[in-house]
Amino acid sequence: MLNFIDARRALLLKLKRWVRERGRRFYTLLPLTGPQKSRLLTLAYMGAGSLFEGTPNYEIWNRRGALNSAPVTSWAPIAPEQFEGVARSIRVESSQSPLVSFVILSSTDVSNTLNTLRSIACARLGFEYEAVVVQQQECRFPLNSLLLNGGIRYIQRVDDSHTAAALNKAVNRTRGRYLVFVGPDVEIAEGSIDALLRAFCLKSEIGICGSKILFRSGLIKQAGGYVREDGATLELGRMEKSSSPKYNYLKLVDYCSFALLMIDAELYRTVGGLDETMSPVGYGAVDLAFAIREAGMKVVYQPASSALQHDEPRCIEKGMGMVVSDQSHDQHTFTRKWITSSFGKRLEYVRSGLRKTVLIVDQYVPQPDRDAGSRTMIEIVRGLLDIDFEVKFWPQHCWYDPIYTPQLQEMGVDIQYGDSREGNFTNWFNENGADVDFILVSRPDVAREYLGQIRKRSPVPIIYYGHDIHYLRLADELGFDRGEARLVRRELGRYLSLEQHIWRSVDRVCYPSRREADEVARVLASREGVATIPSYAFETVVDNAAENLSERRGILFVGNYAHRPNVTAARFVVSEVLPLVRAVLPDVEVVLAGANPGIDLYRLANDHVVITGYISDDALAEYYGNTRVVVAPLQFGAGVKGKVVEGMRFGVPVITTPVGAQGLEDAGAALGVYATAAEIAGEVVAMMTNDELWRSRSKAGLAYVRRRFSRFALQEALKALFV
């Protein structure tokens, strides 16, 4: 019976591989439109999902969804006889050192003001805060008689012409590091204040961070704004759907709505606060944004923060609406102050053309805690943002990934997704291609689908990034594993033709390893347009890895097991290396960490072999922080191996094979490179038992990573590539 079950499992594994390999080729060759291919793929996943489990596309399809913005709890209006009871239920604890100070401009409607405070109090903020309420004169109900709360203070406003002065006075009474201005009739969505704080933590150059403001209908009232050359303001996103991709990524704008925005309190005071000659809910907020920019900081729109404002739309024009309230005096004052001969230098908005735009076309939105290719792509994206490029991202199937899409959007990447995008690259590119300065295409099957469409419609430089050369990897596999020789040989021939065709069709080719770059130069008979770029870019390394050396235990192997080289290497560790190590050190344990381990891999688990399955980056860092040795005995493959570089970055000695060391030939003493199981096992034992040797290897690895894989090194390589 056991033999039957084993045979059935083996057959299923073989069938999975057969379906995946032939399915990919069948899909690419089908003479169908993009939407037709996507529908066919959906039917395949629905009908035979188990055959595709573990593949990135299937996993993304399985968790795909629509964008769900944070819900804004719209509280019911409060009757006057309920004011006192509701006010007493709003608790804000007094704090001598709050992180955030809310400065709230009250509504003439007490009910709305209480609901604003209630939305803050119910937000379950994980930090200390305070609130200062500035009451409008027209509101005849005395708020100060209601807000008998230690964490809420009250300021009576004189009249409409002194609103900005009253707000500046309120700021002088605050103690928070950050100010959050809240306009009249606003209810704040859960998670919004955390999102504003995250933006400040992620990007030190931010001076103001604003929010997505919604009408009660759920349509956008404002998603940041631009200023025209005549000083008129344009509200972005007006009357459009909140889920539209172009309003759901962090981006530079000229100004943000006063309805909900955050600013560094010290910076606010440095620039002199609000101009007291202007209305803060109109040009006063625009003027403040320009003052912040003049101080060398940036104004950004954060769509993960949203608020509902209780007023009706007055301008029905979609997408970009002019502010229509009577602000002619403020506009004249603002224009006199800012619209000068140096206007071009003062305005740094995205559409000015001062920033170059890169369109990245890839198989899926990067998922960096699941595969090495995604880690590399994230670093490229981050590097482009660091050198001030605008980045647009087109995933092949335009599925909204609820885990990874928001992560890139918060970095400032304009990701395309949704039914209106899926299979409609041509239409989207016809509308947006004129704004693109460079196109980066990744992976051979993706390039096959998109290169022709791009070349017909745009003369801009096309750069191809190959994570590795597939046909070189398959050639290595063919020499190692003869069991699947016919299938591997067929795939090798296909990728040989495809990849070399791609190199000849694009303007520039880049790979992370010198081996791949040399092969491209050989095929093209020229090194012109051929480059290497670092596959990783670390801002920091783990300098204190030796502090817990006496407590470190075991061996760690990391990989995504949907990738055949990792499965083969994991088996080699368990069956060939571990027995030799345990002959000397019987208690040694090996951990196989990473996503998508199959049934055959789980069968290797025992008292000395731990298989984690998918783990987060934080959990993986903990494994690195406690393991004694990292092994990467890859038998075939191509490109720079992320697991090798990452192990050195954490200060752990790494032992690998010549295949695992590809692209790292200059590592020298930083890396242990051995060909046989006996040699690898011997080096593992040495690292387990010799503390001085361990410290020496750890130090050399850290120095190598600092030199080769820094943020600066990647930025310089990207600057040379995108010229």
C-alpha positions in Angstrom: 0.0 0.0 0.0 2.9 2.4 0.9 4.5 1.7 -2.5 1.3 2.6 -4.2 1.0 5.9 -2.3 4.6 6.7 -3.1 4.1 5.9 -6.8 1.0 8.1 -6.8 2.8 11.0 -5.2 5.7 10.6 -7.7 3.3 10.6 -10.6 1.5 13.7 -9.3 4.8 15.6 -9.0 5.8 14.6 -12.5 2.3 15.6 -13.8 2.6 19.0 -12.0 6.0 19.6 -13.7 4.7 18.5 -17.1 1.6 20.7 -16.8 3.6 23.8 -15.7 6.3 23.5 -18.3 4.0 22.8 -21.2 1.3 25.0 -20.0 3.7 28.0 -20.0 4.8 27.3 -23.5 1.2 26.6 -24.7 0.1 29.9 -23.1 2.8 32.0 -24.8 2.1 30.5 -28.2 -1.7 30.8 -28.2 -2.9 33.2 -30.9 -5.3 34.9 -28.5 -5.7 38.4 -27.2 -4.6 39.3 -23.7 -8.1 39.2 -22.1 -8.8 35.9 -23.8 -5.6 34.4 -22.4 -6.4 35.7 -18.9 -9.8 34.1 -19.0 -8.3 30.8 -20.2 -5.8 31.0 -17.3 -8.5 31.6 -14.8 -10.4 28.6 -16.1 -7.3 26.4 -15.7 -6.7 27.6 -12.2 -10.3 27.1 -11.2 -10.5 23.6 -12.7 -7.1 22.2 -11.8 -5.6 24.5 -9.1 -3.8 21.8 -7.3 -1.5 21.2 -10.3 -0.3 24.8 -10.1 0.1 25.2 -6.3 3.4 26.8 -5.4 3.8 28.7 -8.6 3.8 32.5 -8.1 1.1 33.3 -10.7 -1.4 30.8 -9.2 -0.7 31.9 -5.6 -1.3 35.6 -6.6 -4.5 34.6 -8.5 -5.7 32.6 -5.5 -5.4 35.6 -3.2 -6.2 38.3 -5.7 -9.0 40.8 -4.9 -10.3 44.2 -5.4 -8.9 47.2 -3.6 -10.7 47.7 -0.4 -10.0 51.1 1.1 -10.1 51.5 4.8 -13.8 51.9 5.9 -14.8 55.3 7.1 -17.4 54.9 9.9 -20.0 57.5 9.1 -21.6 58.2 12.5 -25.3 59.1 12.6 -26.1 62.7 13.4 -26.4 63.5 17.1 -29.5 65.2 18.6 -28.8 68.2 20.9 -30.1 66.3 23.9 -27.4 63.6 23.3 -24.5 66.0 23.0 -23.4 65.8 26.6 -23.6 62.0 26.7 -21.6 61.5 23.5 -19.0 64.1 24.6 -18.5 62.3 27.9 -17.9 59.0 26.1 -15.0 60.5 24.1 -11.9 59.8 26.2 -8.5 61.3 25.3 -5.9 60.8 28.1 -3.8 63.7 29.0 -0.1 63.4 28.0 3.0 65.5 28.7 4.8 64.1 25.6 2.3 63.1 22.9 3.6 61.9 19.6 0.7 63.5 17.7 -1.3 66.7 18.3 -4.6 66.9 16.6 -5.6 70.5 15.7 -9.3 70.4 14.8 -11.2 73.2 13.2 -14.7 72.5 14.4 -17.8 72.5 12.3 -20.7 74.9 12.8 -22.6 71.7 13.4 -21.7 70.4 16.9 -22.9 66.9 15.9 -20.2 66.7 13.1 -17.5 68.0 15.5 -18.3 65.4 18.1 -18.3 62.7 15.4 -14.8 64.0 14.3 -13.6 63.5 17.8 -15.3 60.2 18.1 -13.6 58.9 14.9 -10.2 59.8 16.5 -11.0 58.3 19.9 -12.2 55.0 18.3 -9.2 54.7 16.0 -7.3 52.6 18.6 -4.1 54.6 18.1 -1.0 52.9 19.5 0.7 56.0 20.8 0.0 59.0 23.0 -1.8 62.0 21.5 -3.7 65.1 22.4 -6.4 67.2 20.7 -7.0 71.0 20.5 -10.4 72.1 19.2 -10.8 75.5 17.5 -14.5 76.5 17.5 -16.1 78.5 14.8 -17.9 81.6 15.9 -21.1 80.7 14.1 -21.4 77.6 16.3 -23.6 78.8 19.2 -23.4 75.7 21.3 -20.5 76.1 23.8 -18.1 73.1 23.1 -16.0 74.0 26.2 -18.9 73.0 28.4 -18.9 69.5 26.9 -15.2 68.7 26.4 -14.3 68.3 30.0 -11.5 65.9 29.1 -7.8 66.0 30.1 -6.5 65.3 26.6 -8.8 67.7 24.7 -8.3 71.5 24.9 -10.6 74.1 23.6 -10.0 77.5 21.9 -12.8 80.0 21.1 -12.4 81.5 17.6 -13.1 85.2 17.1 -14.5 85.4 13.6 -14.1 84.0 10.1 -11.2 86.3 9.2 -9.0 85.1 12.0 -9.2 81.3 11.5 -5.6 80.9 10.6 -4.5 83.0 13.6 -6.6 80.9 15.9 -5.1 77.7 14.4 -1.5 79.1 14.9 -2.5 79.9 18.5 -3.7 76.4 18.9 -0.4 75.0 17.6 1.4 77.0 20.2 -0.4 75.1 22.9 0.5 71.7 21.5 3.3 69.4 22.6 3.3 66.7 19.9 6.2 65.9 17.5 3.7 65.8 14.6 0.6 68.0 14.0 -2.5 66.6 12.3 -4.8 69.3 11.0 -8.4 68.2 10.8 -10.9 70.3 8.8 -14.6 70.9 9.6 -17.1 68.1 9.1 -14.5 65.3 8.8 -14.6 61.7 9.9 -11.2 59.8 9.8 -10.9 56.3 8.5 -9.3 53.7 10.8 -5.6 53.3 10.1 -5.3 56.7 8.5 -3.1 58.4 11.2 -0.8 55.3 11.3 -0.5 55.5 7.5 0.6 59.2 7.7 3.1 58.4 10.3 4.5 55.5 8.2 5.1 57.8 5.3 7.2 60.1 7.6 9.2 57.2 8.9 9.8 55.8 5.4 10.9 59.0 3.8 12.9 61.6 5.8 12.5 64.3 3.2 8.7 64.5 3.7 7.4 67.8 5.1 3.7 67.5 4.6 1.7 64.3 4.1 -1.9 64.6 3.1 -4.9 62.2 2.7 -7.5 61.0 0.3 -10.7 63.0 1.0 -14.0 61.3 0.0 -17.6 62.4 -0.4 -20.3 60.5 1.4 -20.9 58.6 -1.9 -17.4 57.1 -1.6 -16.2 59.1 -4.7 -13.0 61.1 -4.4 -13.3 64.7 -3.4 -9.5 65.4 -3.5 -6.4 63.2 -3.9 -3.8 66.0 -3.6 -3.7 68.9 -5.9 -1.6 70.8 -8.5 -1.2 74.6 -9.0 -1.4 76.1 -12.5 1.0 78.8 -13.8 -1.7 81.4 -13.1 -2.0 80.3 -9.4 -5.3 78.5 -9.8 -5.6 75.2 -7.9 -6.6 71.9 -9.4 -8.0 69.1 -7.2 -6.9 65.7 -8.4 -9.3 62.7 -8.6 -12.5 64.7 -8.1 -15.6 62.5 -8.6 -13.5 59.5 -9.6 -13.6 56.0 -7.9 -11.5 55.7 -4.8 -10.2 52.3 -6.1 -8.6 53.8 -9.3 -4.9 52.8 -9.4 -3.7 56.3 -10.2 -5.0 57.6 -6.9 -3.7 54.8 -4.7 0.1 55.3 -4.5 2.2 57.6 -2.5 3.2 60.5 -4.8 4.5 64.1 -4.9 1.9 66.8 -5.3 1.9 70.6 -5.0 -0.5 70.6 -2.0 -2.9 68.5 0.0 -6.3 69.1 1.4 -6.5 70.8 4.9 -9.3 68.3 5.7 -6.6 65.8 7.0 -2.9 66.4 6.8 0.2 65.8 8.9 3.2 68.0 9.3 6.3 68.0 11.5 5.6 70.4 14.3 9.1 71.9 14.4 9.1 72.5 10.7 5.6 74.1 10.9 7.0 76.6 13.4 10.2 77.1 11.4 8.3 78.3 8.3 6.0 80.5 10.4 2.8 78.4 10.3 -0.3 79.4 8.4 -0.3 82.7 6.6 -2.9 84.6 8.7 -4.1 86.6 5.7 -5.5 83.5 4.0 -8.2 80.9 4.7 -6.6 77.6 5.9 -9.2 75.5 4.2 -8.4 77.2 0.8 -5.2 78.9 -0.3 -3.8 78.8 3.2 -3.1 75.1 2.9 -1.5 75.6 -0.6 0.6 78.5 0.8 1.8 76.3 3.7 2.8 73.5 1.2 4.8 76.0 -0.9 6.6 77.2 2.3 7.4 73.7 3.2 8.8 73.1 -0.3 10.8 76.3 -0.1 12.4 74.9 3.1 13.7 71.9 1.0 11.1 69.4 2.0 8.5 67.5 0.0 4.7 67.4 -0.1 3.2 64.0 -0.6 -0.2 62.4 -1.0 -0.8 59.2 1.1 -3.8 57.3 -0.2 -3.7 54.8 2.7 -5.0 57.7 4.8 -8.5 58.7 4.0 -11.3 60.8 5.5 -15.0 61.5 4.8 -16.0 65.1 4.5 -19.7 65.9 4.9 -20.4 68.3 2.0 -21.7 67.8 -1.5 -19.7 68.1 -4.7 -20.0 71.5 -6.4 -17.8 70.8 -9.4 -18.8 67.7 -11.4 -15.9 67.6 -13.8 -14.1 64.3 -13.4 -10.4 63.8 -12.6 -9.2 67.4 -12.1 -11.6 70.0 -10.7 -10.9 73.7 -10.0 -11.6 75.0 -6.5 -14.8 76.8 -7.0 -15.4 78.6 -3.7 -14.9 82.4 -3.8 -11.2 82.7 -3.0 -10.1 85.4 -5.5 -8.5 87.5 -2.8 -6.5 84.6 -1.4 -5.5 83.6 -5.0 -4.3 87.1 -5.7 -2.3 87.1 -2.4 -0.8 83.6 -3.1 0.1 84.5 -6.8 1.9 87.7 -5.7 3.8 85.7 -3.1 4.8 82.6 -5.1 4.2 82.9 -8.9 7.4 84.8 -9.8 10.2 84.5 -12.3 11.5 81.5 -10.3 8.2 79.7 -10.6 9.7 76.7 -12.3 12.2 76.2 -9.5 9.6 76.5 -6.8 7.1 74.1 -8.4 8.4 70.5 -8.4 5.3 68.5 -9.2 5.3 65.3 -11.1 3.9 66.6 -14.4 6.6 69.3 -14.6 8.8 66.9 -16.5 11.7 67.4 -14.0 11.5 63.7 -13.1 12.1 60.8 -15.6 9.6 58.0 -15.7 10.4 54.3 -15.9 7.7 51.7 -16.8 8.6 48.2 -15.5 6.9 45.3 -17.1 7.2 42.0 -15.1 5.4 38.8 -14.5 3.8 39.8 -11.2 4.0 42.3 -8.4 7.3 41.5 -6.4 6.8 39.4 -3.3 10.2 39.8 -1.7 9.6 37.5 1.2 8.8 34.6 -1.2 11.4 34.5 -3.9 14.9 35.9 -4.7 13.8 37.4 -8.1 11.3 39.6 -6.3 13.9 40.7 -3.8 16.1 41.8 -6.7 13.2 43.7 -8.4 12.3 45.5 -5.2 15.8 46.7 -4.9 15.8 48.0 -8.5 12.5 49.8 -7.8 13.9 51.3 -4.6 17.1 52.3 -6.4 15.2 54.1 -9.1 13.1 55.9 -6.5 16.2 56.9 -4.7 17.6 58.6 -7.8 14.3 60.4 -8.2 12.7 58.5 -11.0 8.9 58.1 -11.2 8.1 54.3 -11.4 5.1 52.7 -13.1 4.7 49.0 -12.8 2.7 46.7 -15.1 2.3 43.1 -13.8 1.5 40.7 -16.6 -2.1 39.8 -15.5 -2.9 43.0 -13.6 -4.2 41.1 -10.6 -4.5 43.1 -7.4 -2.4 41.4 -4.8 -3.8 42.5 -1.4 -0.5 41.7 0.3 2.2 43.1 -2.0 0.5 45.7 -4.1 0.0 48.1 -1.2 3.6 47.7 -0.1 4.9 49.0 -3.5 2.2 51.7 -3.6 3.4 53.0 -0.3 6.9 53.2 -1.7 5.6 55.5 -4.4 5.0 53.1 -7.3 2.1 53.5 -9.7 0.9 49.9 -10.1 -1.6 49.0 -12.8 -4.3 46.5 -11.8 -8.0 45.7 -12.1 -10.5 44.6 -14.8 -10.0 47.7 -16.9 -6.2 47.0 -17.1 -6.2 43.2 -17.4 -5.3 42.3 -21.0 -5.5 45.9 -22.1 -1.8 46.9 -22.2 -2.1 48.4 -25.7 -4.9 50.7 -24.8 -3.2 51.8 -21.6 0.1 52.4 -23.3 -1.6 54.4 -26.1 -2.9 56.7 -23.4 0.1 56.9 -21.1 3.1 55.9 -23.2 4.0 59.6 -24.0 4.8 60.1 -20.3 7.3 57.2 -20.2 11.1 57.8 -20.7 12.4 54.3 -20.2 10.9 50.8 -20.2 12.4 48.0 -18.2 11.1 44.5 -19.2 11.9 41.5 -17.0 11.8 37.7 -17.7 11.9 36.2 -21.1 8.3 35.0 -21.4 7.1 38.5 -20.4 9.4 40.1 -22.9 8.1 37.8 -25.6 4.5 39.1 -25.0 5.2 42.8 -24.7 8.3 43.8 -26.7 6.4 43.8 -30.1 3.6 45.9 -28.7 6.0 48.4 -27.2 8.3 48.8 -30.2 5.3 49.6 -32.4 4.2 52.4 -30.2 7.2 54.0 -28.6 10.8 55.0 -29.6 12.0 55.1 -25.9 14.9 52.9 -24.8 13.9 49.4 -23.8 16.1 47.7 -21.1 15.9 44.0 -20.5 16.7 42.7 -17.1 17.3 39.0 -16.8 17.5 37.5 -13.4 19.6 34.7 -14.9 20.0 33.2 -18.4 17.5 30.4 -18.5 19.3 28.4 -21.1 22.6 28.4 -19.2 20.7 27.2 -16.1 18.9 24.5 -18.1 22.2 23.4 -19.6 23.7 22.9 -16.1 20.5 21.0 -15.1 20.8 18.7 -18.2 24.3 17.7 -17.2 23.2 17.0 -13.6 19.8 15.3 -14.0 19.3 12.9 -16.9 15.9 11.8 -15.6 14.1 14.7 -17.3 16.5 15.1 -20.1 14.0 15.3 -22.9 11.9 17.9 -21.3 14.9 19.9 -20.1 16.5 19.8 -23.6 13.3 21.0 -25.2 13.0 23.9 -22.8 16.7 24.7 -23.3 16.2 25.0 -27.0 13.2 27.3 -26.6 15.0 29.6 -24.2 18.2 29.7 -26.2 16.2 31.0 -29.2 14.0 33.3 -27.1 16.6 35.0 -24.9 19.0 35.7 -27.7 16.2 37.1 -29.8 15.3 39.4 -26.9 18.9 40.7 -26.5 18.9 41.6 -30.2 15.5 43.4 -29.9 16.2 45.7 -27.0 18.5 48.7 -26.5 20.3 47.6 -23.3 20.7 44.3 -21.5 21.6 43.9 -17.8 22.2 40.9 -15.5 23.4 40.6 -11.9 26.4 38.4 -12.8 29.5 38.8 -15.0 29.0 35.3 -16.3 25.6 36.3 -17.9 26.9 39.6 -19.2 29.9 37.9 -20.8 27.5 35.5 -22.6 25.3 38.3 -23.9 28.4 40.1 -25.2 29.6 36.9 -26.9 26.3 36.4 -28.6 26.0 40.1 -29.7 29.7 40.3 -30.5 29.8 43.6 -28.6 29.8 44.8 -25.0 28.0 48.0 -25.9 24.7 48.2 -24.1 25.5 45.2 -21.9 25.8 45.9 -18.1 25.8 44.2 -14.7 24.0 45.7 -11.8 24.0 44.6 -8.1 21.2 42.2 -7.4 20.9 43.4 -3.8 21.4 46.7 -2.1 21.6 46.7 1.7 21.4 49.9 3.7 22.8 48.1 6.8 24.5 44.9 7.6 24.4 42.9 10.9 27.6 44.0 12.5 27.1 42.2 15.9 26.6 38.7 14.5 29.4 37.3 16.8 27.8 38.6 20.0 25.7 35.4 20.5 28.2 33.0 18.9 28.3 30.7 21.8 24.5 30.3 21.6 24.3 29.8 17.8 23.2 26.3 16.7 22.6 24.3 13.5 22.6 24.7 9.7 20.3 26.8 7.6 19.3 26.5 4.0 17.0 29.1 2.4 15.0 28.8 -0.8 11.7 28.9 -2.7 11.0 25.3 -3.4 8.9 26.0 -6.5 12.4 26.5 -8.1 14.0 23.1 -9.0 17.6 24.0 -8.2 16.5 24.7 -4.6 14.7 21.3 -4.2 17.7 19.5 -5.5 20.1 21.4 -3.2 17.8 20.8 -0.2 17.8 17.1 -0.8 21.6 17.1 -1.2 22.0 18.9 2.2 19.8 16.3 4.0 21.0 13.1 2.2 24.6 13.8 1.5 26.0 16.6 3.8 24.0 16.2 7.0 25.0 12.5 7.6 28.7 13.4 7.3 28.3 16.3 9.7 26.3 14.2 12.3 29.1 11.6 12.2 31.2 14.2 14.0 28.5 16.3 15.7 25.5 14.0 16.3 23.1 16.7 17.6 23.3 19.1 14.7 20.0 20.2 13.2 19.3 21.5 9.7 16.5 24.0 8.9 15.1 24.1 5.4 13.4 27.6 5.3 11.2 29.0 2.5 8.0 28.9 0.7 6.4 26.1 -1.4 8.0 22.9 0.0 6.3 20.0 -1.8 5.2 16.6 -0.4 8.5 15.0 -1.3 10.4 17.6 0.6 8.2 17.4 3.7 9.0 13.7 3.8 12.6 14.6 4.6 11.5 16.1 7.9 12.7 14.3 11.1 14.2 15.0 14.5 17.2 16.6 12.8 15.5 18.2 9.8 13.0 21.1 10.2 11.0 22.4 7.3 9.4 25.8 8.0 7.3 26.4 4.9 6.7 30.1 4.1 8.0 32.4 6.8 8.1 36.2 7.0 11.2 38.3 6.6 11.2 39.0 10.4 11.1 35.2 11.1 13.8 34.5 8.6 16.0 37.2 10.2 15.5 35.4 13.5 16.8 32.2 11.9 19.8 34.0 10.5 20.4 35.5 14.0 20.5 32.1 15.7 22.1 29.7 13.1 25.8 28.8 13.1 26.2 28.1 9.4 24.4 28.9 6.1 24.8 26.3 3.3 23.8 26.7 -0.4 25.1 23.6 -2.2 23.4 24.3 -5.5 24.1 21.8 -8.2 22.8 23.8 -11.1 21.5 27.3 -11.8 22.6 30.7 -13.0 22.9 34.2 -11.7 23.8 35.6 -8.4 22.2 33.6 -5.6 20.3 35.7 -3.1 20.6 33.2 -0.3 24.4 33.4 -0.5 24.6 37.2 -0.4 21.9 37.5 2.3 23.7 35.0 4.6 26.9 37.1 4.4 24.8 40.3 5.0 23.6 38.7 8.3 27.2 38.0 9.3 26.8 34.2 9.1 29.5 32.1 7.4 28.2 30.8 4.0 29.3 27.5 2.4 28.4 27.0 -1.2 29.4 25.3 -4.5 30.9 26.8 -7.6 27.4 27.1 -9.0 26.3 29.0 -5.8 29.2 31.3 -6.1 28.4 32.4 -9.7 28.8 36.2 -10.0 30.7 36.3 -6.7 34.1 35.2 -8.0 35.8 38.2 -6.2 34.5 37.1 -2.8 37.8 35.4 -1.8 37.9 34.6 1.9 34.4 35.9 2.4 32.9 32.7 1.0 33.6 29.0 1.4 33.3 27.3 -2.0 33.5 23.5 -2.3 32.4 21.0 -4.8 31.8 17.7 -2.9 29.6 16.7 0.0 32.7 15.7 2.0 34.3 19.1 1.5 31.2 20.9 2.4 30.6 18.8 5.5 34.2 19.3 6.6 33.9 23.1 6.3 30.5 23.0 8.2 32.2 21.1 11.1 35.1 23.6 11.1 32.7 26.5 11.4 30.7 24.7 14.1 33.8 24.1 16.3 36.3 26.9 15.5 35.2 30.3 16.9 38.1 32.2 15.5 37.6 30.8 12.0 33.9 31.7 12.3 34.6 35.3 13.3 37.1 35.7 10.5 34.7 34.4 7.8 31.9 36.5 9.3 33.9 39.7 9.2 35.1 39.0 5.6 31.6 38.4 4.4 30.3 41.6 6.0 33.1 43.6 4.4 32.3 42.1 1.0 28.6 42.9 1.2 29.3 46.5 2.2 31.6 46.9 -0.8 29.5 45.1 -3.5 25.9 45.3 -2.4 25.3 48.8 -1.0 22.5 51.2 -1.9 25.1 53.6 -3.3 26.6 50.9 -5.6 23.1 50.1 -7.0 22.2 53.7 -7.5 25.4 54.4 -9.4 24.8 51.3 -11.7 21.2 52.5 -12.4 22.3 56.0 -13.2 24.7 54.6 -15.8 22.0 52.4 -17.2 19.2 54.9 -17.4 20.8 57.7 -19.4 
